[in-house]
């Protein structure tokens, strides 16, 4: 009898352990780090499903941490580390700050440079470029003393290397997010000066791998979009009156088209399934859909599939999900397009002006306006509003989604939204 009872107890224990293990494995597989601008795939999409729906300043907020100085860089997340950058006017310092994910406590606050604040747009700050991490090092970019500077730090806050990319001249400052591609750190340095370029650096040493001069020197702030073109590893950068695709291993151009505008801030999104790249922005408020593959002539008319000027942003980036292209104007007007044809499927007005880019899960879209209100939509293009949530503060940074949490940065604080 004792042996039978022992076997039953062991079986029950084994079942419990299996359930616990399955739960932990599912959670780990479901959890995503948010390592850089617009998340793990650079398009604002999270694979997670259990993400908060409702919150306020007093509900479903695990912690709120004040951040010294100014900065519109979006938060990035790796395991228990949340990283933001900041610029402090009192001592003219540029800083990288690591917060503890569980408590919001400041783990370290590292000064990486000192210098006068550069000339910039009224919506910009000296700390608006979103950093990127591979879980071992953090990579940040600042303008200092008229130069674009890159810094690599360990997750413990120690500087591994620091280099100057180029002299940098821009009436609007700098705010382009850094992109990691295997061992390459990709930088878009489009500017008004003669050193306007894109470049790749070895992430371990900081040594330059390649540098490609942009044909026109006009400030623009679109972060590179990674994709494959005809089987080649490619990246697309818009701005300075042109959209250009490059081989990201060599920096050699693959194709280029004019537009969508003189200056762009909005980042490109791509669909290899549709064979299209979507490029928006500029004071012309124009969006173009261009063919990715090179099986057409270089003429604009052959590559351009559709274009529109309805509800197009200057600053925010489009969101592509389920072959629907979601677009927000800076004034807060939402359009949903059929991505393949450009047909308008839905048009609505949101809660207010927008600077943050949308983020989404498989089933929801999150739209955060300048005044800290986040509208949660069903991710189906029907404008089905599930919730409207409000946090205190002004929001220009884009949210991050990681391991069931939403991290939102305001002008003064970082909030951890957690159910």
Buried (B, 14 or more C-beta within 10 A) or exposed (E): EEEEEEEEEEEEEEEEEEEEEEEEEEEEEBBBBBBBBBBBEBBBBBBBEEBBEBBEBEEBBBBBBEBBBBBBBBBBBBEBBBBBBBBBEEEBBBBBBBBBBEEBEBBBBBEBBEBEBBEBBEBBBBBBBBBBBBEEBBBBBBBBEBBBBBBBBEBEBEEBBBBEBBBBBBEBBBBBBBBBBEEBBBBBBBBBBEBBBBBBBEBEEBEEBBBBEBEEBBBBBBBBBBBEBEEBBBBBBBBBBBBBBBBBBEBEEBBBBEBBBBBBBBBBBBBEEBBBBBBBBBEBBBBBBBBBBBEEEEEEEEBBBBBBEBBBBBBBBBBBBEBBBBBBBBEBBBBBBBBBEBEBBBEBEBBBEBBBBBBBBEEBBBBBBBBBBBBBBEBBBEBEBBBBBBBEBBBBBBBBBBBBBBBBBBBBBBBBBBB
